[in-house]
Amino acid sequence: MTAILVAIAVIVGLALVLVAASIRILREYERGVIFRLGRVTAEKGPGLIRLIPFIDRMVRVSLRTVTLSIPPQEVITRDNVPARVNAVAYFRIIDPNKSVVEVVDVLQATSQIAQTTLRSVLGKAELDTLLSEREHLNEDLQQIIDSQTEPWGIKVSIVEIRDVEIPESMQRAMARQAEAERERRAKIINAEGEFQASAKLAQAAEVIGVNPVTIQLRYLQTLSEVGVNQNSTIVFPLPIDVIQPLLNGARHNGAAALAAKDPAA
């Protein structure tokens, strides 16, 4: 009786082992690459997967997007400026069979390709391009890395340059350049303002030349503005046009008086 119970327990144990070896459960984002006696048979999943014990072997593959941080790379730009650049790439597996059969380690292979491509592409760009045209460089990096990883069943969707570190001496030179550029713009704006002011003054002079009365109106307006301020001393300038009639009258009266004293003259 004991031998029968032991035999039953052994059979039940073997059955459980066979069931455990023949059933796999794959999540929604997982696929299984099945090898039957060393040959790829089919891609299965998600859900419940049945395998032939000791004959089939399954490799799990995740289809979710992977965030790959590209280590900082020492780059010499086209204009011979050393820089330290790091980036991030986003990729996912679109062909599980190729990702298992064509390459040993998908993550490691993609990381190495991304590093070499980063150094190659940024080495052909100038420092100003690297700092101001990142979107264009990101597109170039994405297209090149994606074309190189396509045979492995990998789709690279995004590559972004994160940080660009340059030497302190170059940072000081760029700061001086930016300061000089701001001074240049300030001088140009000041010159344009003076030019516009002089043009307006010329137009005002033309108006005053046509109608001299306007200068007197402007004089009265200036007096009104000066009177608003509480000053202890106020100087009243008199335009020559205002006092000219008085001067002419004084000269005329002086000449008449001289003529009366000396009729012979």
C-alpha positions in Angstrom: 0.0 0.0 0.0 2.8 2.3 0.8 4.5 1.6 -2.5 1.4 2.5 -4.4 1.0 5.8 -2.6 4.6 6.7 -3.3 4.1 5.8 -6.9 1.0 8.0 -7.1 2.8 10.9 -5.5 5.7 10.5 -7.9 3.3 10.5 -10.9 1.4 13.5 -9.6 4.7 15.4 -9.0 5.9 14.6 -12.5 2.6 15.7 -13.9 2.8 19.0 -12.1 6.4 19.5 -13.4 5.2 18.8 -16.9 2.3 21.2 -16.6 4.6 23.9 -15.2 7.1 23.4 -18.0 4.4 23.5 -20.7 2.4 26.5 -19.7 3.5 30.1 -19.8 1.5 33.3 -19.3 2.5 36.4 -21.2 1.3 39.9 -20.3 -0.3 42.3 -22.9 3.0 44.0 -23.6 5.0 40.8 -23.9 5.6 38.3 -26.7 7.3 34.9 -26.7 9.8 33.7 -29.2 9.5 29.9 -29.4 12.6 27.8 -30.2 11.7 24.1 -31.0 14.8 22.0 -31.0 16.9 25.1 -31.7 14.7 26.5 -34.5 12.4 29.5 -34.3 8.9 28.3 -34.9 6.5 31.2 -34.2 5.9 34.4 -32.2 3.2 33.9 -29.5 1.3 36.0 -27.0 -0.1 37.6 -25.1 -2.1 35.3 -22.8 -1.7 31.6 -22.1 1.0 29.8 -24.1 1.4 26.0 -24.3 4.9 24.5 -24.8 6.1 21.0 -25.4 8.1 20.1 -22.3 11.9 19.7 -22.9 11.5 20.4 -26.6 10.3 24.0 -26.7 12.1 27.0 -25.2 10.6 30.4 -24.9 12.3 33.8 -24.7 10.2 36.7 -23.3 10.4 40.0 -25.2 8.9 43.3 -23.9 7.3 45.6 -26.5 7.3 48.6 -24.2 9.3 51.8 -25.0 12.7 51.7 -23.3 14.4 54.9 -22.1 18.1 54.7 -22.9 20.5 57.2 -21.2 23.5 57.8 -23.4 26.6 58.3 -21.3 28.5 61.7 -21.6 30.7 61.7 -24.7 33.8 63.8 -25.3 33.3 65.6 -28.7 35.5 67.9 -30.7 33.2 70.1 -32.8 33.9 71.2 -36.4 35.4 74.5 -35.2 37.8 72.6 -32.8 36.0 73.3 -29.5 36.0 70.4 -27.0 32.5 69.7 -25.5 31.0 67.0 -23.3 27.6 66.0 -24.4 25.0 63.5 -23.1 21.7 62.5 -24.6 18.7 60.2 -24.1 17.0 57.9 -26.6 13.6 56.2 -26.7 13.2 52.9 -28.6 11.0 49.8 -28.6 11.1 46.4 -30.2 8.8 46.0 -33.2 10.0 42.6 -34.3 10.6 40.2 -31.4 12.1 37.4 -33.6 14.8 39.7 -35.0 15.6 41.2 -31.6 16.4 37.7 -30.3 18.0 36.1 -33.3 19.9 39.0 -34.9 21.6 40.5 -31.8 22.8 39.1 -28.5 21.9 42.1 -26.2 19.5 44.6 -27.6 20.0 47.2 -24.9 23.8 47.1 -25.0 24.0 47.1 -28.8 21.6 50.1 -29.1 23.6 51.9 -26.5 26.9 51.4 -28.3 25.4 52.5 -31.7 23.9 55.6 -30.0 27.3 56.6 -28.5 29.3 56.2 -31.7 26.6 58.1 -33.7 26.5 60.9 -31.2 30.2 61.5 -31.5 30.1 61.2 -35.3 27.2 63.6 -35.9 28.2 66.2 -33.3 31.8 66.2 -34.5 30.6 67.5 -37.9 28.7 70.4 -36.3 30.0 73.8 -35.1 29.5 74.9 -31.5 26.9 77.5 -32.4 24.9 74.9 -34.3 25.2 72.5 -31.3 23.8 75.2 -29.0 21.1 76.7 -31.2 20.0 74.0 -33.6 19.4 71.0 -31.3 16.1 70.1 -33.0 17.8 69.6 -36.3 20.7 67.5 -34.7 18.1 65.4 -32.8 16.4 64.5 -36.0 19.7 63.5 -37.7 20.6 61.4 -34.7 17.2 59.7 -34.6 17.3 58.8 -38.3 20.8 57.5 -38.3 20.4 55.4 -35.2 17.0 54.1 -36.3 18.5 53.0 -39.7 21.3 51.2 -38.0 19.1 49.3 -35.5 16.3 48.5 -38.0 17.9 45.0 -38.9 17.5 44.1 -35.2 13.8 44.8 -35.1 14.2 48.0 -33.2 12.4 51.3 -33.8 14.1 54.4 -32.4 11.4 57.1 -32.0 13.2 60.0 -30.2 16.7 61.1 -29.5 17.3 64.2 -27.4 20.5 66.0 -26.6 20.3 66.9 -22.9 23.4 68.7 -21.7 26.3 70.4 -23.5 29.3 71.2 -21.3 32.0 73.4 -22.7 35.3 74.7 -21.0 35.1 77.7 -18.7 37.4 79.8 -21.0 35.0 79.2 -23.9 32.1 80.2 -21.6 33.8 83.5 -20.7 34.5 84.2 -24.4 30.9 83.6 -25.3 29.8 85.9 -22.4 32.1 88.7 -23.8 30.7 88.1 -27.3 27.1 88.3 -26.0 27.9 91.5 -24.1 29.5 93.0 -27.2 26.4 92.0 -29.3 24.1 93.7 -26.7 26.2 96.9 -26.8 26.1 96.9 -30.6 22.3 96.6 -30.6 22.1 99.4 -28.0 24.2 101.7 -30.1 22.2 100.9 -33.2 18.9 101.6 -31.4 20.3 104.9 -30.0 21.4 106.0 -33.5 18.1 105.1 -35.0 16.3 107.1 -32.3 18.5 110.1 -33.0 17.9 109.8 -36.7 14.1 109.7 -36.2 14.3 112.6 -33.8 16.3 114.7 -36.2 13.9 113.9 -39.0 11.0 115.1 -36.8 12.9 118.2 -35.9 13.5 118.9 -39.6 9.8 118.5 -40.3 9.0 120.9 -37.4 11.5 123.4 -38.8 9.7 123.3 -42.1 6.3 124.0 -40.5 7.8 126.9 -38.4 9.5 128.3 -41.5 6.2 128.4 -43.4 4.2 130.0 -40.4 6.5 131.9 -38.0 3.6 132.4 -35.6 4.0 128.8 -34.4 7.3 129.6 -32.7 5.5 132.2 -30.5 2.8 129.6 -29.7 5.6 127.2 -28.7 7.2 129.9 -26.6 3.9 130.5 -24.7 3.5 126.7 -24.2 7.0 126.5 -22.8 6.3 129.3 -20.3 3.2 127.5 -19.2 5.2 124.3 -18.6 7.9 126.2 -16.7 5.3 127.9 -14.5 4.0 124.5 -13.2 7.3 123.8 -11.4 8.0 125.6 -8.1 11.3 127.2 -9.0 12.8 130.2 -7.1 14.3 131.6 -10.3 12.8 131.5 -13.7 14.6 132.7 -16.8 12.3 133.9 -19.6 14.0 133.6 -23.0 12.7 136.0 -25.6 12.8 134.9 -29.2 14.3 137.5 -31.6 11.0 137.4 -33.6 9.2 138.8 -30.5 11.5 141.7 -29.7 12.4 142.6 -33.4 9.4 145.0 -33.8 10.4 146.8 -30.6 14.0 147.1 -31.8 12.8 148.5 -35.1 10.6 151.0 -33.4 13.4 152.1 -31.1 15.7 152.7 -34.1 13.0 154.6 -35.9 12.3 156.9 -32.9 16.1 157.5 -32.4 16.5 158.5 -36.0 13.5 160.9 -35.8 14.9 162.6 -32.7 18.3 163.1 -34.3 16.6 164.6 -37.4 14.6 167.1 -35.2 17.8 168.3 -33.4 19.8 168.8 -36.6 17.4 169.9 -39.4 20.4 170.5 -41.6 21.4 166.9 -41.4 
